[in-house]
Amino acid sequence: MDKFTTIDEYIAVFPEEVRQRLETVRATIKAAAPEATEKISYQMPTFYLEGNLVHFAGYKGHIGFYPTPSGITGFEAELAPYKVAKGSAQFPHDQPLPLDLITRMVEYRVAENQQKAAAKKASKRKK
């Protein structure tokens, strides 16, 4: 397994069709969370804002999207057509990417991380 240090390195190892889908997911996340920074975490592309925001990954048959368990439960009805687990969703390559849903999930996670960070700062001020 390759050790990646950038999202560009990660995406480069995939076939062209998958690379395009990964770049589309990346651009969608960037647009929804412009303040977030990119990094590799758990050897997956990750966006970070006041903590890990979302991860995504390429696989032979799908794009894996990892918005944490809360990001999945907040969108259960809309994720019903997809295979989901506790903190992940699979978007098959033979279907269009649900970019609007990904955008809203990222925005949800941004708000969640910012609220947690604000609460943490407020609790430190009280001490």
C-alpha positions as CSV (number, residue, x, y, z in Angstrom):
1,M,0.0,0.0,0.0
2,D,1.3,3.5,-0.9
3,K,1.9,6.0,1.8
4,F,0.3,9.2,0.7
5,T,1.2,12.7,1.9
6,T,-1.2,14.8,-0.3
7,I,-4.6,14.3,-1.8
8,D,-3.1,14.8,-5.2
9,E,-0.8,11.8,-4.7
10,Y,-3.8,9.8,-3.5
11,I,-6.0,10.6,-6.5
12,A,-3.2,10.0,-9.0
13,V,-3.1,6.3,-8.4
14,F,-6.7,5.7,-9.7
15,P,-7.9,5.1,-13.2
16,E,-9.1,8.2,-15.1
17,E,-12.8,7.7,-14.5
18,V,-12.4,7.3,-10.8
19,R,-9.9,10.2,-10.6
20,Q,-12.5,12.5,-12.1
21,R,-15.1,11.3,-9.6
22,L,-12.7,11.8,-6.7
23,E,-11.8,15.3,-8.0
24,T,-15.5,16.1,-8.2
25,V,-16.1,15.1,-4.6
26,R,-13.0,17.1,-3.5
27,A,-14.3,20.2,-5.3
28,T,-17.7,19.8,-3.8
29,I,-16.3,19.5,-0.3
30,K,-14.0,22.6,-0.9
31,A,-17.0,24.6,-2.1
32,A,-19.1,23.6,1.0
33,A,-16.2,24.2,3.4
34,P,-13.9,26.8,2.0
35,E,-12.1,27.4,5.3
36,A,-11.2,23.7,5.7
37,T,-7.7,22.4,5.0
38,E,-6.8,19.3,3.2
39,K,-4.7,16.5,4.6
40,I,-4.2,12.8,4.5
41,S,-5.6,11.0,7.6
42,Y,-6.0,7.2,7.9
43,Q,-4.4,7.2,4.4
44,M,-7.5,8.8,3.0
45,P,-8.2,12.3,1.7
46,T,-9.5,14.4,4.6
47,F,-10.8,17.8,5.1
48,Y,-10.1,19.4,8.5
49,L,-11.8,22.2,10.3
50,E,-11.7,22.3,14.1
51,G,-11.1,18.6,13.8
52,N,-11.6,16.0,11.1
53,L,-14.6,17.1,9.0
54,V,-15.0,14.4,6.4
55,H,-12.9,11.8,4.6
56,F,-13.4,10.3,1.2
57,A,-11.8,7.4,-0.7
58,G,-11.8,5.6,-4.0
59,Y,-12.6,1.9,-4.4
60,K,-13.1,-0.4,-7.4
61,G,-16.9,-0.1,-7.4
62,H,-17.7,3.1,-5.4
63,I,-16.6,6.3,-3.7
64,G,-16.5,6.0,0.1
65,F,-17.7,9.1,1.9
66,Y,-17.0,9.3,5.7
67,P,-18.9,12.2,7.4
68,T,-18.7,10.5,10.9
69,P,-21.7,8.7,12.5
70,S,-23.5,12.0,13.1
71,G,-23.2,13.0,9.5
72,I,-24.8,9.7,8.5
73,T,-27.7,9.7,11.0
74,G,-28.5,13.3,10.1
75,F,-29.3,12.2,6.5
76,E,-30.6,8.7,6.9
77,A,-33.7,9.1,4.7
78,E,-31.7,10.6,1.8
79,L,-29.0,8.0,2.2
80,A,-31.5,5.1,1.9
81,P,-30.7,4.3,-1.7
82,Y,-27.0,3.8,-0.8
83,K,-25.1,1.3,1.2
84,V,-24.3,2.9,4.6
85,A,-22.6,1.9,7.8
86,K,-22.1,3.7,11.1
87,G,-20.0,6.5,9.7
88,S,-19.8,5.9,6.0
89,A,-21.7,5.9,2.7
90,Q,-20.9,4.2,-0.6
91,F,-21.7,6.0,-3.8
92,P,-21.5,3.5,-6.7
93,H,-19.5,4.4,-9.8
94,D,-22.5,3.4,-12.0
95,Q,-24.7,6.1,-10.5
96,P,-24.3,9.9,-10.6
97,L,-22.7,11.4,-7.5
98,P,-25.2,13.0,-5.1
99,L,-23.4,16.3,-5.0
100,D,-26.2,18.3,-3.4
101,L,-26.4,15.7,-0.6
102,I,-22.6,15.7,-0.2
103,T,-22.7,19.5,0.0
104,R,-25.4,19.5,2.7
105,M,-23.6,16.8,4.7
106,V,-20.3,18.8,4.7
107,E,-22.2,21.9,5.7
108,Y,-23.8,19.9,8.6
109,R,-20.4,18.7,9.7
110,V,-18.9,22.2,9.5
111,A,-21.6,23.6,11.8
112,E,-21.2,20.6,14.1
113,N,-17.4,21.0,14.4
114,Q,-17.7,24.8,14.9
115,Q,-20.3,24.3,17.7
116,K,-18.0,21.8,19.4
117,A,-15.0,24.2,19.1
118,A,-17.0,27.1,20.5
119,A,-18.3,25.1,23.4
120,K,-14.8,23.9,24.2
121,K,-13.5,27.5,24.1
122,A,-16.3,28.7,26.3
123,S,-15.7,26.0,28.9
124,K,-12.0,26.9,29.0
125,R,-12.9,30.6,29.7
126,K,-15.0,29.5,32.7
127,K,-12.1,27.8,34.4
